[in-house]
Every structure is written in structure tokens, then in C-alpha cells.
Amino acid sequence: MKHPENIQIIKKSVLIAILFQNVGGNMSFKIRKVEYFYCSVVDQPGEAYKLLSQLEKSGINLLAFTAIPVGPNRTQLTLFPETPEKLVLEAKRSSFALDGPHPALLVQGDDELGALADIHQLLFEANVNVYASNGVTDSKGSFGYLLYVRPEEYERAAAALKV
């Protein structure tokens, strides 16, 4: 008879295998470490466009982008550059202030029922708190998901997700 703790270990191993491989042996999604930066702009039409078009002209590709109000007249833009060094250089060249880099985890892959729950289960089992997240699907079977964890839990989260 198997001991209950051995069953938990087997279940966890099976979950990790299911998460990272489909039947053909290919990854159904990938998880990677990313860095993000905050930038604040005046809350008025066109401010995000100005910054985003400037980044485009400088060849800076963004993996993700969010904008949220942070007061009556300001908007906080969160930029997830593919190449953080290029963003930092452009910010210095153009004199716009960046706050960062800050660590996050980016999950991209096949949209399957329960995929996010499985990710959160692994983090829960590693005693990692996800203090914020954003996700979106493309209606064609893929999804993207950003996980924000506290800096002191970041490496534990990455280890739990095999990143």
C-alpha cells in the first residue's frame, strides 16, 4: 500500500508532466522570466500612443502592455519589453522616466480548460503568493498570462514552475 505522502508526490509529478508536455511531447505552453517597467503619463488622449509609437520607431518590441489610472490626472503604463536593455537606453535618450526593472513571469501557450488553475496549484504548493495577474486569450486557442509575485518569492516561483 502506498503512503499518502507518496501519492502527493506522484500527483505533483504527473501534474508537472501534464503541464509541460502534451501527448506528442511538445510543450503546450511555455513560461519565462520577464522584466517590466512602469512609466507615468498625463491622463489624456494620445499619451499612450505617443510613447508606444516612439518605442516602435526605436525597434522596441513589447511582450505585454497595460495601462491603469493612478490618480485624477495620471496613467501608469506597464511595459514588458522583449529586450529590456533597449528600453532603458531609449528612456535615457528620450528623457522619459522608468521605474524598474521588476520581475514577473509570462506564460504563453495553448488555451486549455484548467491551465491557469494548474499553474496556481504549483505556486500554492510552493507557498508562493500571486499578488497580481493579467490574462487574455486570442479566440484561436492560445493565451497569455502575466504573474506578479513578490521579489522575495520570485526565485521560488520560478523553481516551482521549472523556469
C-alpha positions, 0 to 999 in steps of 0.5 A: 500500500502506498503512503499518502505522502507518496501519492502527493508526490506522484500527483505533483509529478504527473501534474508537472508532466501534464503541464509541460508536455502534451501527448506528442511531447511538445510543450503546450505552453511555455513560461519565462522570466520577464522584466517590466517597467512602469512609466507615468503619463498625463491622463489624456488622449494620445499619451499612450500612443505617443510613447508606444509609437516612439518605442516602435520607431526605436525597434522596441518590441513589447511582450505585454502592455497595460495601462491603469489610472493612478490618480485624477490626472495620471496613467501608469503604463506597464511595459514588458519589453522583449529586450529590456536593455533597449528600453532603458537606453531609449528612456535615457535618450528620450528623457522619459522616466522608468521605474524598474526593472521588476520581475514577473513571469509570462506564460504563453501557450495553448488555451486549455480548460484548467491551465491557469488553475494548474499553474496556481496549484504549483505556486500554492504548493510552493507557498508562493503568493500571486499578488497580481495577474493579467490574462487574455486569450486570442479566440484561436486557442492560445493565451497569455498570462502575466504573474506578479509575485513578490521579489522575495518569492520570485526565485521560488516561483520560478523553481516551482514552475521549472523556469 
